[in-house]
Amino acid sequence: MNFGSDVSTPYETLRGREFPAIRQFTIFLENRVGQLLEVIRRFEGTGIRIVALSINDAAECAFVRFLISDPDRGREILERSGLAIIETDLIGVELPEGPQPLLRVCTALLQAELNIIQAYPLIVRPHGKPAVAIMVEGIDEAMKTLNDKGFRIITEADLDGDDATGDGGAV
């Protein structure tokens, strides 16, 4: 299997999944100046980085979705702050070399008849390559499909490691 680094230990998570999903946190914010900054500042000095961010805005409120480098510690920080959070499993997938890498990912999922619900890019580049976070119907089947087609699945460990640079590995 091609799940991040070469590991001989099987991926059986506490959430009962054999595949290494990444966790997305969604929070509801009032649409007021400075609300997002207040959330981001909660991670200041913790060593936790926001590695992907998506904002769905409306007139009165916003849903902020993000991935962080240490989801367990990050959840604790968000819960202590009193924010209502929703935790969801996503697939992190490294985009392959060549033209139209998203086309290859979407085609693989379409061939398995799996629907993409959300997608957004990672701010960091695990292993120095671009990657996306994808929410799909049937996450287990989607991960198996992508793995069988040779895509590299991004794990939470990839988001926290030294390889997860925002500059693609450049000095």
MDAnalysis code that builds the backbone (N, CA, C; Angstrom):
import MDAnalysis as mda
import numpy as np

u = mda.Universe.empty(513, n_residues=171, atom_resindex=np.repeat(np.arange(171), 3), trajectory=True)
u.add_TopologyAttr("name", ["N", "CA", "C"] * 171)
u.add_TopologyAttr("resid", np.arange(1, 172))
u.add_TopologyAttr("resname", ["MET", "ASN", "PHE", "GLY", "SER", "ASP", "VAL", "SER", "THR", "PRO", "TYR", "GLU", "THR", "LEU", "ARG", "GLY", "ARG", "GLU", "PHE", "PRO", "ALA", "ILE", "ARG", "GLN", "PHE", "THR", "ILE", "PHE", "LEU", "GLU", "ASN", "ARG", "VAL", "GLY", "GLN", "LEU", "LEU", "GLU", "VAL", "ILE", "ARG", "ARG", "PHE", "GLU", "GLY", "THR", "GLY", "ILE", "ARG", "ILE", "VAL", "ALA", "LEU", "SER", "ILE", "ASN", "ASP", "ALA", "ALA", "GLU", "CYS", "ALA", "PHE", "VAL", "ARG", "PHE", "LEU", "ILE", "SER", "ASP", "PRO", "ASP", "ARG", "GLY", "ARG", "GLU", "ILE", "LEU", "GLU", "ARG", "SER", "GLY", "LEU", "ALA", "ILE", "ILE", "GLU", "THR", "ASP", "LEU", "ILE", "GLY", "VAL", "GLU", "LEU", "PRO", "GLU", "GLY", "PRO", "GLN", "PRO", "LEU", "LEU", "ARG", "VAL", "CYS", "THR", "ALA", "LEU", "LEU", "GLN", "ALA", "GLU", "LEU", "ASN", "ILE", "ILE", "GLN", "ALA", "TYR", "PRO", "LEU", "ILE", "VAL", "ARG", "PRO", "HIS", "GLY", "LYS", "PRO", "ALA", "VAL", "ALA", "ILE", "MET", "VAL", "GLU", "GLY", "ILE", "ASP", "GLU", "ALA", "MET", "LYS", "THR", "LEU", "ASN", "ASP", "LYS", "GLY", "PHE", "ARG", "ILE", "ILE", "THR", "GLU", "ALA", "ASP", "LEU", "ASP", "GLY", "ASP", "ASP", "ALA", "THR", "GLY", "ASP", "GLY", "GLY", "ALA", "VAL"])
u.atoms.positions = np.array([
    [0.845, -1.186, 0.000],
    [0.000, 0.000, 0.000],
    [0.877, 1.231, 0.000],
    [0.351, 2.340, -0.471],
    [1.138, 3.543, -0.669],
    [0.605, 4.686, 0.189],
    [0.514, 4.484, 1.495],
    [-0.043, 5.480, 2.404],
    [1.083, 6.252, 3.055],
    [1.603, 7.279, 2.420],
    [2.666, 8.073, 3.030],
    [3.970, 7.319, 3.010],
    [4.602, 7.172, 4.161],
    [5.900, 6.514, 4.222],
    [5.729, 5.005, 4.305],
    [6.825, 4.290, 4.078],
    [6.803, 2.834, 4.166],
    [6.737, 2.422, 5.627],
    [5.613, 1.882, 6.037],
    [5.388, 1.499, 7.420],
    [4.862, 0.073, 7.429],
    [5.382, -0.751, 8.331],
    [4.917, -2.132, 8.383],
    [3.714, -2.303, 9.303],
    [3.401, -1.312, 10.109],
    [2.269, -1.373, 11.021],
    [0.988, -1.036, 10.267],
    [-0.059, -1.847, 10.407],
    [-1.319, -1.541, 9.726],
    [-1.960, -0.277, 10.308],
    [-2.736, 0.417, 9.478],
    [-3.401, 1.643, 9.895],
    [-4.772, 1.335, 10.467],
    [-4.865, 0.894, 11.680],
    [-6.158, 0.724, 12.343],
    [-6.284, 1.866, 13.326],
    [-7.195, 2.788, 13.086],
    [-7.316, 3.988, 13.902],
    [-8.314, 3.785, 15.026],
    [-8.288, 4.705, 15.980],
    [-9.268, 4.675, 17.058],
    [-10.678, 4.878, 16.525],
    [-10.772, 5.527, 15.369],
    [-12.081, 5.765, 14.777],
    [-12.553, 4.550, 13.969],
    [-11.801, 3.425, 14.059],
    [-12.247, 2.187, 13.447],
    [-12.043, 2.102, 11.953],
    [-11.038, 2.758, 11.441],
    [-10.803, 2.746, 10.009],
    [-9.415, 2.199, 9.737],
    [-9.305, 1.371, 8.694],
    [-8.003, 0.838, 8.318],
    [-7.200, 1.854, 7.523],
    [-7.840, 2.872, 6.974],
    [-7.158, 3.842, 6.137],
    [-6.863, 5.117, 6.911],
    [-5.799, 5.799, 6.569],
    [-5.362, 6.988, 7.309],
    [-6.049, 8.278, 6.881],
    [-7.275, 8.487, 7.271],
    [-7.986, 9.725, 6.963],
    [-7.349, 10.889, 7.720],
    [-7.544, 12.089, 7.206],
    [-7.118, 13.292, 7.916],
    [-8.371, 13.982, 8.446],
    [-8.222, 14.672, 9.573],
    [-9.393, 15.261, 10.224],
    [-9.540, 16.740, 9.882],
    [-10.757, 17.091, 9.515],
    [-11.134, 18.473, 9.256],
    [-11.954, 18.963, 10.443],
    [-11.698, 20.199, 10.842],
    [-12.511, 20.833, 11.876],
    [-13.310, 21.937, 11.214],
    [-14.598, 21.999, 11.539],
    [-15.466, 23.055, 11.046],
    [-15.982, 23.815, 12.256],
    [-15.867, 25.134, 12.183],
    [-16.401, 25.991, 13.245],
    [-17.302, 27.037, 12.614],
    [-18.266, 27.493, 13.399],
    [-19.200, 28.533, 12.987],
    [-18.726, 29.843, 13.599],
    [-18.599, 30.886, 12.783],
    [-18.191, 32.203, 13.274],
    [-19.185, 33.255, 12.837],
    [-19.392, 34.218, 13.717],
    [-20.170, 35.397, 13.314],
    [-19.363, 36.130, 12.257],
    [-20.066, 36.743, 11.322],
    [-19.399, 37.468, 10.256],
    [-19.041, 38.879, 10.746],
    [-18.012, 38.927, 11.610],
    [-17.520, 40.186, 12.169],
    [-16.018, 40.280, 11.957],
    [-15.539, 41.479, 11.815],
    [-14.110, 41.712, 11.631],
    [-13.331, 41.119, 12.798],
    [-12.282, 40.368, 12.486],
    [-11.388, 39.843, 13.505],
    [-11.730, 38.476, 14.051],
    [-12.877, 37.905, 13.684],
    [-13.274, 36.600, 14.224],
    [-12.314, 35.484, 13.811],
    [-11.913, 35.455, 12.546],
    [-10.987, 34.431, 12.077],
    [-9.625, 34.594, 12.753],
    [-9.176, 35.818, 12.887],
    [-7.894, 36.073, 13.552],
    [-7.897, 35.540, 14.982],
    [-9.000, 35.708, 15.693],
    [-9.095, 35.196, 17.064],
    [-8.924, 33.682, 17.113],
    [-9.498, 32.978, 16.144],
    [-9.358, 31.520, 16.097],
    [-7.912, 31.143, 15.780],
    [-7.341, 31.766, 14.785],
    [-5.966, 31.454, 14.389],
    [-4.987, 31.736, 15.531],
    [-5.204, 32.802, 16.269],
    [-4.315, 33.142, 17.385],
    [-4.334, 32.102, 18.502],
    [-5.372, 31.322, 18.590],
    [-5.435, 30.274, 19.620],
    [-4.316, 29.245, 19.448],
    [-3.790, 29.132, 18.245],
    [-2.713, 28.180, 17.976],
    [-1.325, 28.816, 18.109],
    [-1.279, 30.118, 18.328],
    [-0.002, 30.818, 18.453],
    [0.801, 30.265, 19.625],
    [2.056, 29.982, 19.372],
    [2.944, 29.485, 20.413],
    [2.772, 28.016, 20.754],
    [1.905, 27.305, 20.040],
    [1.659, 25.891, 20.337],
    [2.462, 24.963, 19.426],
    [2.996, 25.496, 18.337],
    [3.671, 24.664, 17.351],
    [2.706, 24.011, 16.372],
    [1.414, 24.255, 16.544],
    [0.397, 23.699, 15.651],
    [0.195, 24.673, 14.490],
    [0.236, 24.121, 13.277],
    [0.047, 24.945, 12.082],
    [-1.282, 24.620, 11.410],
    [-1.900, 25.638, 10.861],
    [-3.058, 25.426, 9.994],
    [-2.478, 25.058, 8.631],
    [-2.840, 23.873, 8.119],
    [-2.248, 23.385, 6.872],
    [-3.215, 23.432, 5.692],
    [-4.492, 23.738, 5.948],
    [-5.475, 23.937, 4.888],
    [-6.624, 24.737, 5.476],
    [-7.245, 25.562, 4.640],
    [-8.296, 26.460, 5.122],
    [-9.315, 26.688, 4.022],
    [-10.592, 26.659, 4.413],
    [-11.687, 26.947, 3.506],
    [-12.728, 27.739, 4.295],
    [-13.246, 28.807, 3.690],
    [-14.257, 29.631, 4.351],
    [-15.470, 29.725, 3.437],
    [-16.642, 29.374, 3.974],
    [-17.912, 29.562, 3.279],
    [-18.639, 30.678, 3.984],
    [-18.783, 31.787, 3.305],
    [-19.292, 33.011, 3.907],
    [-20.727, 33.273, 3.490],
    [-21.487, 33.840, 4.418],
    [-22.845, 34.317, 4.151],
    [-22.962, 35.697, 4.788],
    [-24.106, 36.313, 4.685],
    [-24.279, 37.672, 5.207],
    [-24.059, 37.751, 6.719],
    [-24.533, 36.794, 7.464],
    [-24.496, 36.849, 8.929],
    [-23.439, 35.963, 9.573],
    [-22.980, 34.932, 8.848],
    [-22.087, 33.963, 9.479],
    [-21.143, 33.352, 8.451],
    [-20.200, 32.582, 8.961],
    [-19.265, 31.861, 8.102],
    [-18.970, 30.499, 8.712],
    [-18.803, 29.521, 7.847],
    [-18.311, 28.216, 8.266],
    [-16.847, 28.166, 7.866],
    [-15.985, 27.959, 8.840],
    [-14.555, 27.875, 8.594],
    [-14.157, 26.411, 8.746],
    [-13.574, 25.878, 7.687],
    [-13.098, 24.501, 7.709],
    [-11.584, 24.532, 7.599],
    [-10.914, 23.728, 8.427],
    [-9.458, 23.714, 8.352],
    [-8.882, 22.393, 8.824],
    [-7.667, 22.155, 8.370],
    [-6.865, 21.025, 8.801],
    [-5.688, 21.598, 9.562],
    [-5.272, 20.919, 10.613],
    [-4.133, 21.383, 11.398],
    [-3.106, 20.274, 11.548],
    [-1.885, 20.670, 11.868],
    [-0.771, 19.723, 11.916],
    [-0.849, 18.745, 13.075],
    [-1.576, 19.074, 14.127],
    [-1.729, 18.168, 15.272],
    [-3.199, 18.181, 15.692],
    [-4.016, 17.330, 15.065],
    [-5.461, 17.380, 15.304],
    [-5.880, 17.100, 16.749],
    [-5.190, 16.207, 17.435],
    [-5.584, 15.892, 18.813],
    [-5.395, 17.097, 19.730],
    [-4.214, 17.698, 19.687],
    [-3.968, 18.891, 20.513],
    [-4.819, 20.059, 20.042],
    [-5.006, 20.183, 18.740],
    [-5.819, 21.269, 18.195],
    [-7.261, 21.193, 18.652],
    [-7.822, 19.967, 18.674],
    [-9.192, 19.801, 19.147],
    [-9.312, 20.260, 20.591],
    [-8.342, 19.904, 21.423],
    [-8.359, 20.333, 22.830],
    [-8.375, 21.852, 22.936],
    [-7.554, 22.522, 22.150],
    [-7.504, 23.988, 22.175],
    [-8.839, 24.580, 21.762],
    [-9.432, 24.049, 20.718],
    [-10.727, 24.556, 20.247],
    [-11.828, 24.290, 21.266],
    [-11.829, 23.110, 21.877],
    [-12.849, 22.796, 22.878],
    [-12.703, 23.683, 24.109],
    [-11.474, 23.919, 24.559],
    [-11.254, 24.793, 25.731],
    [-11.685, 26.220, 25.458],
    [-11.641, 26.629, 24.207],
    [-12.026, 27.997, 23.867],
    [-13.537, 28.169, 23.803],
    [-14.275, 27.066, 23.909],
    [-15.734, 27.148, 23.911],
    [-16.349, 27.173, 22.526],
    [-15.541, 26.978, 21.494],
    [-16.083, 26.962, 20.137],
    [-16.774, 25.629, 19.864],
    [-17.914, 25.711, 19.221],
    [-18.582, 24.496, 18.769],
    [-17.845, 24.014, 17.526],
    [-17.428, 22.754, 17.531],
    [-16.674, 22.226, 16.400],
    [-17.330, 20.956, 15.871],
    [-17.140, 20.748, 14.594],
    [-17.560, 19.517, 13.944],
    [-16.287, 18.900, 13.371],
    [-16.078, 17.624, 13.660],
    [-14.900, 16.916, 13.172],
    [-15.336, 15.936, 12.087],
    [-14.649, 15.980, 10.943],
    [-15.002, 15.155, 9.799],
    [-13.736, 14.537, 9.215],
    [-13.831, 13.310, 8.733],
    [-12.701, 12.666, 8.069],
    [-12.675, 13.036, 6.593],
    [-11.490, 13.394, 6.113],
    [-11.261, 13.691, 4.704],
    [-10.140, 12.816, 4.185],
    [-9.983, 12.809, 2.891],
    [-8.849, 12.151, 2.253],
    [-7.862, 13.238, 1.851],
    [-6.610, 13.039, 2.188],
    [-5.546, 13.879, 1.663],
    [-4.891, 13.108, 0.541],
    [-4.762, 13.716, -0.611],
    [-4.154, 13.018, -1.746],
    [-3.132, 13.925, -2.421],
    [-1.956, 13.365, -2.639],
    [-0.892, 14.084, -3.343],
    [-1.251, 14.120, -4.820],
    [-1.091, 15.285, -5.425],
    [-1.401, 15.406, -6.844],
    [-0.252, 14.820, -7.660],
    [-0.575, 13.995, -8.645],
    [0.468, 13.362, -9.438],
    [1.141, 14.351, -10.390],
    [2.321, 13.972, -10.859],
    [3.035, 14.760, -11.858],
    [2.246, 14.777, -13.156],
    [2.550, 15.753, -14.002],
    [1.968, 15.796, -15.328],
    [0.818, 16.771, -15.430],
    [0.315, 16.901, -16.645],
    [-0.788, 17.836, -16.870],
    [-2.080, 17.331, -16.248],
    [-2.881, 18.241, -15.789],
    [-4.223, 17.967, -15.264],
    [-4.258, 16.919, -14.155],
    [-3.505, 17.137, -13.064],
    [-3.518, 16.138, -11.987],
    [-4.890, 15.990, -11.322],
    [-5.657, 17.073, -11.221],
    [-7.000, 16.955, -10.638],
    [-7.924, 16.111, -11.510],
    [-7.728, 16.188, -12.812],
    [-8.514, 15.369, -13.726],
    [-8.286, 13.886, -13.426],
    [-7.050, 13.514, -13.144],
    [-6.744, 12.109, -12.839],
    [-7.407, 11.666, -11.535],
    [-7.388, 12.538, -10.518],
    [-8.029, 12.208, -9.240],
    [-9.538, 12.082, -9.430],
    [-10.137, 13.063, -10.091],
    [-11.594, 13.041, -10.308],
    [-12.016, 11.847, -11.160],
    [-11.237, 11.508, -12.163],
    [-11.555, 10.372, -13.019],
    [-11.532, 9.071, -12.228],
    [-10.529, 8.919, -11.372],
    [-10.434, 7.707, -10.549],
    [-11.658, 7.572, -9.651],
    [-12.082, 8.670, -9.046],
    [-13.253, 8.628, -8.159],
    [-14.541, 8.414, -8.950],
    [-14.641, 9.016, -10.127],
    [-15.821, 8.822, -10.971],
    [-15.939, 7.367, -11.414],
    [-14.821, 6.753, -11.774],
    [-14.860, 5.356, -12.194],
    [-15.387, 4.451, -11.079],
    [-15.172, 4.853, -9.830],
    [-15.700, 4.096, -8.690],
    [-17.083, 4.599, -8.276],
    [-17.634, 5.547, -9.039],
    [-18.942, 6.137, -8.777],
    [-19.015, 6.792, -7.403],
    [-17.951, 7.538, -7.069],
    [-17.873, 8.237, -5.784],
    [-17.970, 9.737, -6.022],
    [-18.814, 10.392, -5.237],
    [-19.083, 11.807, -5.380],
    [-18.169, 12.635, -4.471],
    [-17.574, 13.693, -5.012],
    [-16.779, 14.637, -4.221],
    [-17.728, 15.694, -3.667],
    [-17.685, 15.886, -2.350],
    [-18.563, 16.846, -1.685],
    [-17.855, 18.183, -1.493],
    [-16.593, 18.127, -1.075],
    [-15.772, 19.326, -0.878],
    [-14.357, 19.004, -1.306],
    [-13.626, 20.039, -1.694],
    [-12.202, 19.877, -1.970],
    [-11.528, 21.229, -1.826],
    [-10.333, 21.219, -1.261],
    [-9.530, 22.434, -1.212],
    [-8.063, 22.068, -1.066],
    [-7.173, 22.961, -1.518],
    [-5.744, 22.631, -1.510],
    [-5.144, 22.736, -0.113],
    [-4.080, 21.984, 0.096],
    [-3.295, 22.117, 1.317],
    [-2.351, 23.295, 1.146],
    [-2.170, 24.069, 2.203],
    [-1.252, 25.201, 2.188],
    [0.186, 24.685, 2.195],
    [0.430, 23.618, 2.943],
    [1.751, 22.995, 2.984],
    [1.859, 22.000, 1.838],
    [3.080, 21.586, 1.566],
    [3.314, 20.629, 0.494],
    [4.027, 19.408, 1.066],
    [3.262, 18.440, 1.580],
    [3.909, 17.233, 2.103],
    [4.771, 16.584, 1.020],
    [5.964, 16.183, 1.393],
    [6.909, 15.553, 0.464],
    [7.290, 16.493, -0.678],
    [7.060, 17.820, -0.496],
    [7.431, 18.806, -1.512],
    [6.515, 18.834, -2.718],
    [5.357, 18.187, -2.639],
    [4.448, 18.121, -3.786],
    [3.081, 18.668, -3.405],
    [2.347, 19.233, -4.358],
    [1.008, 19.750, -4.060],
    [0.053, 18.626, -3.684],
    [-0.916, 18.973, -2.839],
    [-1.895, 17.990, -2.375],
    [-3.222, 18.689, -2.121],
    [-4.286, 17.900, -2.109],
    [-5.619, 18.414, -1.832],
    [-6.277, 17.583, -0.738],
    [-7.207, 18.218, -0.041],
    [-8.066, 17.534, 0.924],
    [-9.418, 17.376, 0.254],
    [-9.967, 16.168, 0.315],
    [-11.220, 15.867, -0.375],
    [-12.184, 15.177, 0.583],
    [-13.422, 15.680, 0.612],
    [-14.503, 14.985, 1.313],
    [-15.309, 14.260, 0.244],
    [-15.529, 12.977, 0.471],
    [-16.248, 12.170, -0.504],
    [-17.313, 11.337, 0.185],
    [-18.280, 10.904, -0.596],
    [-19.212, 9.889, -0.127],
    [-18.448, 8.573, -0.180],
    [-18.482, 7.795, 0.883],
    [-17.802, 6.505, 0.880],
    [-16.294, 6.637, 0.997],
    [-15.838, 7.207, 2.095],
    [-14.414, 7.487, 2.256],
    [-13.550, 6.225, 2.193],
    [-14.000, 5.133, 2.769],
    [-13.214, 3.899, 2.738],
    [-13.003, 3.419, 1.302],
    [-14.070, 3.399, 0.528],
    [-13.973, 2.970, -0.866],
    [-13.129, 3.953, -1.681],
    [-13.259, 5.247, -1.407],
    [-12.469, 6.242, -2.131],
    [-10.976, 6.074, -1.852],
    [-10.612, 5.842, -0.589],
    [-9.204, 5.640, -0.264],
    [-8.663, 4.375, -0.923],
    [-9.453, 3.323, -0.905],
    [-9.025, 2.079, -1.544],
    [-8.848, 2.298, -3.042],
    [-9.791, 2.990, -3.662],
    [-9.731, 3.265, -5.099],
    [-8.483, 4.072, -5.447],
    [-8.260, 5.151, -4.723],
    [-7.103, 6.001, -5.013],
    [-5.799, 5.242, -4.791],
    [-5.740, 4.469, -3.721],
    [-4.542, 3.676, -3.450],
    [-4.310, 2.651, -4.563],
    [-5.364, 1.949, -4.979],
    [-5.241, 0.943, -6.034],
    [-4.793, 1.556, -7.354],
    [-5.133, 2.821, -7.576],
    [-4.750, 3.507, -8.819],
    [-3.379, 4.176, -8.702],
    [-2.712, 3.981, -7.559],
    [-1.341, 4.465, -7.419],
    [-1.179, 5.863, -6.858],
    [-2.248, 6.466, -6.362],
    [-2.133, 7.794, -5.762],
    [-1.537, 7.672, -4.368],
    [-0.779, 8.673, -3.956],
    [-0.209, 8.694, -2.606],
    [-1.204, 9.383, -1.677],
    [-1.625, 8.682, -0.638],
    [-2.552, 9.221, 0.346],
    [-1.743, 9.967, 1.404],
    [-2.181, 11.182, 1.724],
    [-1.520, 12.009, 2.730],
    [-2.109, 11.657, 4.098],
    [-1.255, 11.433, 5.076],
    [-1.701, 11.100, 6.422],
    [-1.536, 12.297, 7.346],
    [-2.102, 12.196, 8.540],
    [-1.911, 13.257, 9.531],
    [-0.437, 13.392, 9.893],
    [0.299, 12.288, 9.889],
    [1.732, 12.342, 10.177],
    [2.470, 13.155, 9.116],
    [2.019, 13.107, 7.867],
    [2.638, 13.903, 6.799],
    [2.434, 15.393, 7.027],
    [1.334, 15.764, 7.682],
    [1.028, 17.171, 7.916],
    [1.838, 17.748, 9.067],
    [2.345, 16.885, 9.929],
    [3.087, 17.324, 11.110],
    [4.590, 17.187, 10.939],
    [5.019, 16.494, 9.898],
    [6.439, 16.193, 9.741],
    [7.245, 17.322, 9.155],
    [8.557, 17.124, 9.129],
    [9.480, 18.109, 8.580],
    [9.305, 18.250, 7.071],
    [8.754, 17.201, 6.421],
    [8.529, 17.247, 4.978],
    [7.386, 18.191, 4.606],
    [6.510, 18.517, 5.562],
    [5.337, 19.345, 5.282],
    [5.739, 20.805, 5.301],
    [6.359, 21.259, 4.221],
    [6.815, 22.636, 4.137],
    [5.847, 23.445, 3.291],
    [5.781, 24.691, 3.585],
    [4.927, 25.583, 2.804],
    [5.598, 26.057, 1.541],
    [6.884, 25.733, 1.369],
    [7.627, 26.256, 0.233],
    [8.010, 25.182, -0.766],
    [7.429, 23.996, -0.634],
    [7.744, 22.930, -1.568],
    [9.130, 22.376, -1.376],
    [9.724, 22.606, -0.212],
    [11.038, 22.082, 0.078],
    [12.160, 23.032, -0.306],
    [11.823, 24.206, -0.835],
    [12.852, 25.167, -1.222],
    [13.525, 25.773, 0.003],
    [14.753, 26.196, -0.180],
    [15.498, 26.793, 0.927],
    [15.429, 28.298, 0.818],
])
